[in-house]
């Protein structure tokens, strides 16, 4: 006889939960419902694992380039933050273009976006501390660094409103308007990344260390832009048919 998923869950956890009662009423079904909804984002755990694995690869690759520890860490945080930012922005248009495949992955977009914000903030603080000693005069005199200032301003409200509580307080319409700040943030981050890139190689021949990671991040940024345009066009087309 086949036992469905609900029955298997009840059989597995009933002995360990039999002592828990809430107001005299045993809420096993509610507990099972929470598990099935994916308290730990089971549906999208593979995407998170792939993202973590990619970040680890960036860290491992950065450690082979013979740079100082501080420069390696700053560069790793930059690449990792930009990678996660791209992934978070790619999920929306992918869900529009291929909903059957990517719609469920939207569950993890918030977690990935917050992770990107943490990486970017750490990159900014570490660079300001080690390279500039928190002297903003040097930043204001360099365009590639100056564009970081509005990017960080955009990052703060985006990060601190990434919660159900913020949506409830602001209202869905206002919250969605605020989330549009992610697009100028991405443009500024991509521009900063391109302007501050180290070039095709770190070391001169005969043993050059090529910027494989940076080249891949540039490609990922371009793909993100293409997907955003395609997703926008698809939404417009569907809306016009209604």
Secondary structure, DSSP 8 states (H G I E B T S, - for coil): ----HHHHHHHHHHHHHTT--BTTB--HHHHHHHHHHTTT-GGGHHHHHHHHHHHHHHHHHHTTS---HHHHHHHHHHHHHHHHHHHHHHHHHHHHHSHHHHGGGGGGHHHHHHHHHHHHHHHHHHHHHHHSTT-HHHHHT-HHHHHHHHHHHHHHHHHHT-SHHHHHHH-HHHHHHHHTHHHHHHHHHHHHHHHH---SBSS-TTS--B-HHHHHHHHHHHHHHHHHHHHHHHHHHHHHH-
